[in-house]
Amino acid sequence: SRLKKVKGKILSDALSKIRPGVIPTVHEVSVPGDDSKRVLIFQVMATGKAHTFRNRQNETKYYIRVGDSTKEARNGIVTDLLVRKKQLEPWA
């Protein structure tokens, strides 16, 4: 089924394109009012590491959540992320 393919692709990418790899918990739920539709919910628990993602151009980047969107972490944001995750010493 289409849901199985999507689930497999995302789980595979979570291990192969994210470093260190993550293993999301996956929930499949019905759409209220329309039993013919299903939604996959992927949940990743917080870790003590900053994770990178390798995109289609084979570039490795850090991303952060800002509200309900995902943005590339650049410059001082990357530094702040790495300090918060204790992967980089704060400036003295």
C-alpha positions as CSV (number, residue, x, y, z in Angstrom):
1,S,0.0,0.0,0.0
2,R,1.0,3.6,-0.4
3,L,1.2,4.2,3.4
4,K,3.7,1.2,3.7
5,K,5.9,2.7,1.0
6,V,5.9,6.2,2.6
7,K,6.6,4.7,6.0
8,G,9.4,2.6,4.7
9,K,11.0,5.5,2.8
10,I,10.9,7.8,5.8
11,L,12.3,5.2,8.2
12,S,15.1,4.3,5.7
13,D,16.0,8.0,5.3
14,A,15.9,8.5,9.1
15,L,18.7,6.0,9.4
16,S,20.7,6.7,6.2
17,K,20.4,10.5,5.8
18,I,20.4,11.7,9.4
19,R,23.5,11.5,11.5
20,P,23.5,10.2,14.1
21,G,20.6,8.1,12.8
22,V,17.2,8.2,14.4
23,I,14.4,5.7,14.7
24,P,11.0,7.4,14.8
25,T,7.9,5.9,16.5
26,V,5.2,5.7,13.8
27,H,1.5,5.9,14.5
28,E,-1.2,5.4,11.8
29,V,-4.5,7.1,12.5
30,S,-7.8,7.5,10.7
31,V,-9.0,10.9,9.5
32,P,-12.0,11.9,11.6
33,G,-15.1,11.8,9.4
34,D,-13.4,9.9,6.6
35,D,-12.5,6.3,7.4
36,S,-11.0,5.8,3.9
37,K,-8.1,8.2,4.7
38,R,-5.2,7.4,7.0
39,V,-2.4,9.7,8.3
40,L,1.1,8.6,9.4
41,I,2.5,10.4,12.4
42,F,6.3,10.2,13.0
43,Q,7.6,11.0,16.4
44,V,11.3,11.4,17.2
45,M,12.3,11.8,20.9
46,A,14.8,14.5,21.8
47,T,18.4,13.4,22.1
48,G,21.6,14.9,23.5
49,K,23.0,15.3,20.0
50,A,22.6,17.8,17.2
51,H,21.7,15.8,14.1
52,T,22.6,16.6,10.5
53,F,20.6,15.8,7.4
54,R,22.1,14.9,4.0
55,N,19.8,16.4,1.3
56,R,19.3,15.5,-2.4
57,Q,22.3,17.6,-3.4
58,N,24.4,15.4,-1.0
59,E,25.0,18.5,1.3
60,T,25.0,17.9,5.0
61,K,23.2,20.6,7.0
62,Y,21.6,21.2,10.4
63,Y,17.9,22.1,10.5
64,I,15.8,23.5,13.4
65,R,12.1,23.9,14.1
66,V,10.8,27.4,14.3
67,G,7.2,27.3,15.3
68,D,5.5,25.0,12.8
69,S,8.2,25.2,10.1
70,T,11.6,23.7,9.6
71,K,14.5,26.0,8.7
72,E,18.2,25.5,7.9
73,A,20.3,26.4,10.9
74,R,23.1,28.8,9.8
75,N,25.9,30.8,11.4
76,G,25.2,31.7,15.0
77,I,22.2,29.4,15.1
78,V,24.4,26.4,14.4
79,T,26.8,27.5,17.1
80,D,24.0,27.9,19.6
81,L,22.5,24.5,18.7
82,L,25.9,22.8,19.2
83,V,26.5,24.6,22.5
84,R,23.0,23.6,23.8
85,K,23.7,20.0,22.8
86,K,27.1,20.2,24.6
87,Q,28.9,19.4,21.3
88,L,30.8,22.7,21.3
89,E,32.3,24.7,24.2
90,P,30.6,28.1,24.7
91,W,32.7,31.2,24.0
92,A,34.8,32.1,27.0
